[in-house]
């Protein structure tokens, strides 16, 4: 084996440039990976909120329902039966009117809708849409 002092040596500027390029690449990769993971987490949180809103809509409808038809006067009881730590707004829409219970929802609230039968009086059961909005 020959011993050469010129073999395997690189100019210090080139070595520093290589270290800089590798470091910049790793930083860029880590930043993109963090953004992707944050986006996935936000998507999962949104989906979980929508599932909880759907369950809350079912619960509100069940609480407000008497003899198979939702009663507008019982919407407040349904809203009070919402999940702990969340605020709930329920709106019942028919051609005959609109009933709302709960605080005004923000634009970012999760929304779930259900088609329900609504009792409007003796012999008056009409189709309606129950909209339930839920937020923290």
matplotlib code that plots the C-alpha trace (Angstrom):
import matplotlib.pyplot as plt

x = [0.0, 1.3, 1.1, 0.1, -0.7, -2.8, -5.3, -8.6, -8.3, -10.8, -10.5, -12.1, -14.5, -15.9, -16.4, -18.2, -20.4, -21.3, -22.2, -24.3, -26.2, -26.9, -28.0, -30.3, -31.8, -32.5, -34.1, -36.3, -37.4, -38.2, -40.2, -42.3, -42.8, -44.0, -46.5, -47.8, -48.3, -50.0, -52.4, -53.2, -53.8, -56.2, -58.0, -58.5, -59.6, -62.2, -63.5, -63.8, -65.7, -68.1, -68.7, -69.4, -71.7, -73.6, -73.9, -75.1, -77.7, -79.1, -79.1, -80.9, -83.5, -84.0, -84.4, -86.8, -88.9, -92.2, -94.3, -92.0, -92.1, -89.8, -91.5, -90.1, -90.7, -88.3, -85.3, -83.9, -83.9, -82.0, -79.4, -78.9, -78.2, -75.1, -71.6, -69.7, -67.3, -69.2, -71.8, -74.7, -77.2, -80.2, -82.5, -85.6, -86.8, -90.2, -92.4, -94.5, -91.6, -88.2, -87.3, -83.9, -82.4, -79.0, -76.5, -75.7, -73.0, -69.8, -68.9, -66.3, -69.0, -69.4, -72.7, -74.9, -78.4, -81.2, -84.6, -87.2, -91.0, -92.2, -95.3, -97.0, -100.3, -103.1, -103.1, -100.3, -97.1, -94.8, -91.4, -88.5, -84.7, -83.0, -79.6, -77.3, -74.1, -71.5, -68.3, -66.0]
y = [0.0, 3.3, 6.2, 9.4, 12.5, 13.8, 10.9, 11.4, 15.1, 17.7, 21.4, 22.8, 25.1, 22.1, 20.1, 23.1, 23.5, 19.8, 20.0, 23.1, 21.3, 18.2, 20.3, 22.5, 19.3, 17.8, 21.1, 21.3, 17.7, 18.1, 21.3, 19.6, 16.5, 18.6, 20.5, 17.2, 15.7, 18.9, 18.8, 15.2, 15.9, 18.8, 16.6, 13.9, 16.4, 17.8, 14.3, 13.5, 16.7, 15.9, 12.4, 13.9, 16.4, 13.6, 11.7, 14.9, 15.4, 11.9, 12.6, 16.0, 14.3, 11.5, 13.8, 16.2, 13.3, 12.3, 9.6, 9.5, 13.2, 16.0, 18.7, 22.2, 23.0, 20.2, 21.4, 23.1, 19.8, 18.3, 21.0, 20.6, 16.9, 17.8, 16.5, 17.9, 20.8, 21.7, 24.3, 23.2, 25.0, 23.1, 24.6, 22.9, 24.0, 23.4, 25.2, 26.3, 27.9, 27.8, 27.0, 27.5, 26.5, 27.3, 30.1, 31.5, 29.3, 30.5, 29.9, 27.2, 25.0, 21.4, 20.8, 17.7, 17.5, 15.0, 14.7, 14.3, 14.4, 17.4, 17.7, 21.0, 20.3, 17.8, 16.0, 18.2, 16.2, 17.7, 16.8, 19.0, 19.4, 19.4, 21.2, 20.7, 22.8, 22.0, 23.8, 24.2]
z = [0.0, -0.9, 1.6, -0.1, 1.8, -1.1, -1.2, 0.6, 1.3, 0.3, 0.4, 3.5, 1.6, -0.3, 2.9, 4.6, 1.5, 1.6, 5.4, 4.7, 1.9, 4.0, 7.0, 4.8, 3.2, 6.6, 7.9, 4.8, 5.2, 8.9, 8.1, 5.4, 7.5, 10.5, 8.2, 6.8, 10.2, 11.5, 8.5, 9.1, 12.8, 12.0, 9.5, 12.1, 14.7, 12.2, 11.4, 15.1, 15.7, 12.8, 14.3, 17.7, 16.1, 14.4, 17.7, 19.4, 16.6, 17.3, 21.0, 20.6, 18.3, 20.8, 23.7, 21.9, 20.4, 21.9, 20.3, 17.2, 16.4, 17.6, 19.6, 19.1, 22.8, 23.8, 21.8, 24.9, 26.8, 23.8, 23.8, 27.6, 26.9, 24.8, 25.5, 28.4, 27.5, 24.3, 23.5, 21.4, 19.2, 17.7, 15.0, 13.7, 10.3, 8.8, 6.2, 9.2, 11.1, 12.7, 16.3, 17.9, 21.2, 22.5, 22.0, 18.5, 16.9, 15.5, 11.8, 12.9, 14.6, 13.5, 11.8, 11.6, 10.1, 10.5, 8.8, 11.4, 11.8, 13.8, 15.9, 15.4, 17.0, 17.2, 13.8, 12.4, 12.0, 9.3, 7.9, 9.2, 9.3, 12.6, 12.4, 15.3, 15.7, 18.3, 19.3, 22.3]

ax = plt.figure().add_subplot(projection="3d")
ax.plot(x, y, z, "-o")
ax.set_aspect("equal")
plt.show()
